[in-house]
């Protein structure tokens, strides 16, 4: 769940999230004022899928970004619940 912690930290330090699917997973870059604050790859498919649903065309910004930041606890709970469900399957 280190990826969730890193997402939470990135949300606090930035105002835009850029993401792109690559061969390793979902490459994420948190941007603040035009500068990349943090960049990493999310390898977990459940987290990557949930995060891509928050944005459009590889960008989470404006109202969507603020909603993700302000409701991050619900996002995290949703992801953890999906992971538990997959484990129990």
N, C-alpha and C positions, 0 to 999 in steps of 0.2 A: 504494500500500500504506500510505498515511498513516492510513487508517481502522483497519488492524490495529494500528498503533502506538498510536493513540488508545485502542483497546479495551484494549490491554495496560496502558497507564497508568491507565485507569479501573478495571481489575480490582485494581490494586495499592492504590488509594486508597479503595476502597469495599467494601461487603459485600452489596450487592443491585444487580441490573440490571433496570430496567424498560424494555420496548420496545413499540412500537406502529407498525403499518404506516400510512403516510400517502401522499399523492400524490407525494411526492419520494423516498420510500424507507422505511427503517426508522428511526424516531426512537428513540434510546436515551438513557436517563438512568441514570447511576451514582449510587447513594444510599449514604450512610454516616451512621448515626445519625439518620435522618429528614431529612437535608439533601442536596440534590442537589449532588454534587461536580463532575460534568461532564455535559453534555448536547449531543448532536449527531445528525446524520442520516447514516445509511449508505446511499449511493446504489448501491453495488455489489451486484448481486443474489446473487452467490455467497456473499459474506460474510453478507449478511442472511439467506439461507436457512440457512446453517450455524449462525448464532447463534440463530435461532428454534427450531431443533431442540434446543437446550440447555435451553430453559425450558418453562414451562407457563403458558398464559393470560397471556402477556406479562410474566412474572416469572421471573428466575433468582435463586434465593436458597438459603441453607442448604448442603446437601451438593452440589447441582448447581453452585452458584456456586463453592464451594471446589474441586470437581473441574475446572471450567473454568479457574480461576486457577492451580491446580497443574499442569495439563496444557496450559497455553496454547501451549507450543511445538508440541505435536502438533496442536492446533486450527489454529494458523497454517500448519503444514505441509500439513494437509488442504486448507485453503482455497487455498493457493498451487498445490497440485497440481491441484485442480479448475479453477482459472483457466488454468493451462498447458494442460490437456487441452482446454478450450473454445477456446483460441487455436489449437491445432494441428488442431482439427476442420476 
